[in-house]
Amino acid sequence: MAEETLLPGGKVSVLLGLGSNLGGRRKFIEKAARLIDEIEGVELKSISSLIETEPVGGPPQGRYLNGAAELETALEPRDLLARLQGVEAELGRVRKVLNGPRNI
């Protein structure tokens, strides 16, 4: 069961995985971080270093560049998810195949 600890202002801390294996992987992750930080009600607190990893599952594809971001938000989980999926869409993510290649 998840435990929720509220921060001042009714905010929660969120850890978000970021990854890309298409095109300019680092640039996609950096742009995603900037767009996430611009979401009203979301504060980007920090980003981890990035590591290269092999894909898991899905069709044959290139290696991923992966990291994580720490956010603070008072948004409801579904609202946050919708806004994060909006960032993916803005960056051109198209979901064709489960666990398939992605720019973000």
C-alpha contacts under 8 A as a table, 3 or more apart, distances in Angstrom:
res1	aa1	res2	aa2	distance
4	E	12	V	7.33
5	T	12	V	6.55
6	L	10	G	5.49
6	L	11	K	5.56
6	L	12	V	5.16
6	L	13	S	7.98
7	L	10	G	5.70
7	L	11	K	4.93
7	L	12	V	5.62
7	L	13	S	7.53
8	P	11	K	6.21
9	G	74	A	7.71
10	G	74	A	5.90
11	K	72	E	6.11
11	K	73	T	4.94
11	K	74	A	4.24
11	K	75	L	7.85
12	V	72	E	5.53
12	V	73	T	5.57
12	V	74	A	6.24
13	S	70	E	6.90
13	S	71	L	5.71
13	S	72	E	4.60
13	S	73	T	6.74
14	V	70	E	5.71
14	V	71	L	4.99
14	V	72	E	6.04
14	V	73	T	7.55
15	L	68	A	6.70
15	L	69	A	5.75
15	L	70	E	4.73
15	L	71	L	6.36
16	L	68	A	5.42
16	L	69	A	5.13
16	L	70	E	6.40
16	L	71	L	7.54
17	G	66	N	7.35
17	G	67	G	6.00
17	G	68	A	4.37
17	G	69	A	6.45
18	L	29	I	6.64
18	L	66	N	5.66
18	L	67	G	5.21
18	L	68	A	5.38
18	L	69	A	7.15
18	L	104	I	6.97
19	G	25	R	7.82
19	G	29	I	6.74
19	G	64	Y	6.31
19	G	65	L	5.50
19	G	66	N	4.24
19	G	67	G	6.34
19	G	103	N	7.80
19	G	104	I	5.61
20	S	25	R	5.13
20	S	26	R	7.67
20	S	28	F	7.03
20	S	29	I	6.92
20	S	64	Y	5.40
20	S	65	L	5.47
20	S	66	N	6.72
20	S	101	P	7.82
20	S	102	R	5.73
20	S	103	N	4.83
20	S	104	I	4.66
21	N	25	R	5.89
21	N	61	Q	7.93
21	N	62	G	5.88
21	N	63	R	5.75
21	N	64	Y	4.40
21	N	65	L	6.29
21	N	101	P	6.12
21	N	102	R	5.81
21	N	103	N	5.90
21	N	104	I	7.66
22	L	25	R	5.98
22	L	62	G	7.50
22	L	101	P	6.65
22	L	102	R	5.80
22	L	103	N	4.72
23	G	103	N	6.65
24	G	27	K	5.34
24	G	28	F	6.19
25	R	28	F	5.21
25	R	29	I	6.38
25	R	64	Y	7.86
25	R	65	L	6.39
25	R	103	N	6.73
25	R	104	I	7.86
26	R	29	I	5.20
26	R	30	E	6.14
26	R	65	L	7.16
27	K	30	E	5.04
27	K	31	K	5.98
28	F	31	K	5.17
28	F	32	A	6.04
28	F	91	L	7.49
28	F	103	N	6.51
28	F	104	I	6.25
29	I	32	A	5.04
29	I	33	A	6.20
29	I	104	I	6.62
30	E	33	A	5.14
30	E	34	R	6.40
31	K	34	R	5.12
31	K	35	L	6.23
32	A	35	L	5.11
32	A	36	I	6.03
32	A	87	V	6.58
32	A	88	E	7.57
32	A	91	L	7.52
32	A	104	I	7.53
33	A	36	I	5.09
33	A	37	D	6.18
33	A	44	L	7.63
33	A	69	A	7.91
34	R	37	D	5.17
34	R	38	E	6.46
35	L	38	E	5.06
35	L	39	I	6.69
35	L	87	V	6.49
36	I	39	I	5.36
36	I	42	V	7.22
36	I	43	E	7.97
36	I	44	L	7.08
36	I	84	L	7.01
36	I	87	V	6.96
37	D	42	V	6.30
37	D	43	E	5.60
37	D	44	L	5.12
38	E	42	V	7.42
38	E	43	E	8.00
39	I	42	V	5.50
39	I	43	E	7.86
39	I	83	R	7.34
41	G	73	T	5.71
41	G	74	A	6.43
41	G	75	L	6.47
42	V	71	L	6.63
42	V	72	E	5.85
42	V	73	T	4.72
42	V	74	A	7.50
42	V	75	L	7.62
43	E	71	L	5.51
43	E	72	E	5.17
43	E	73	T	6.43
44	L	47	I	7.98
44	L	69	A	7.20
44	L	70	E	6.21
44	L	71	L	4.62
44	L	72	E	6.65
45	K	69	A	7.50
45	K	70	E	5.40
45	K	71	L	5.39
45	K	72	E	6.93
46	S	69	A	5.73
46	S	70	E	5.24
46	S	71	L	7.32
47	I	67	G	7.30
47	I	68	A	5.82
47	I	69	A	4.36
47	I	70	E	6.35
48	S	67	G	5.63
48	S	68	A	5.38
48	S	69	A	6.31
49	S	67	G	6.14
49	S	68	A	7.91
50	L	65	L	6.25
50	L	66	N	5.35
50	L	67	G	4.70
50	L	68	A	8.00
51	I	65	L	5.53
51	I	66	N	5.35
51	I	67	G	6.51
52	E	63	R	6.56
52	E	64	Y	5.47
52	E	65	L	4.45
52	E	66	N	6.20
53	T	63	R	5.69
53	T	64	Y	5.16
53	T	65	L	6.35
53	T	66	N	7.05
54	E	62	G	7.56
54	E	63	R	4.89
54	E	64	Y	6.19
55	P	58	G	7.83
55	P	61	Q	7.00
55	P	62	G	7.12
55	P	63	R	5.88
55	P	64	Y	6.37
56	V	99	N	7.73
57	G	99	N	6.22
58	G	97	V	7.52
58	G	98	L	6.29
58	G	99	N	4.64
58	G	100	G	5.42
59	P	99	N	7.50
59	P	100	G	6.17
61	Q	100	G	7.55
61	Q	101	P	6.25
62	G	101	P	7.53
75	L	79	D	6.07
75	L	80	L	5.82
76	E	79	D	5.26
76	E	80	L	6.20
77	P	80	L	5.12
77	P	81	L	6.14
78	R	81	L	4.99
78	R	82	A	6.15
79	D	82	A	5.15
79	D	83	R	6.31
80	L	83	R	5.19
80	L	84	L	6.13
81	L	84	L	5.09
81	L	85	Q	6.07
82	A	85	Q	5.14
82	A	86	G	6.19
83	R	86	G	4.87
83	R	87	V	6.50
84	L	87	V	5.06
84	L	88	E	6.49
85	Q	88	E	4.92
85	Q	89	A	6.19
86	G	89	A	4.99
86	G	90	E	6.08
87	V	90	E	5.03
87	V	91	L	6.29
88	E	91	L	5.20
88	E	92	G	6.42
88	E	93	R	5.31
88	E	104	I	6.31
89	A	92	G	4.98
89	A	93	R	5.18
89	A	94	V	7.28
90	E	93	R	7.52
91	L	103	N	7.66
91	L	104	I	7.40
92	G	103	N	7.51
93	R	102	R	6.42
93	R	103	N	6.15
93	R	104	I	6.49
94	V	102	R	7.59
95	R	98	L	7.48
95	R	100	G	7.74
95	R	102	R	7.97
96	K	100	G	7.15
97	V	100	G	4.92
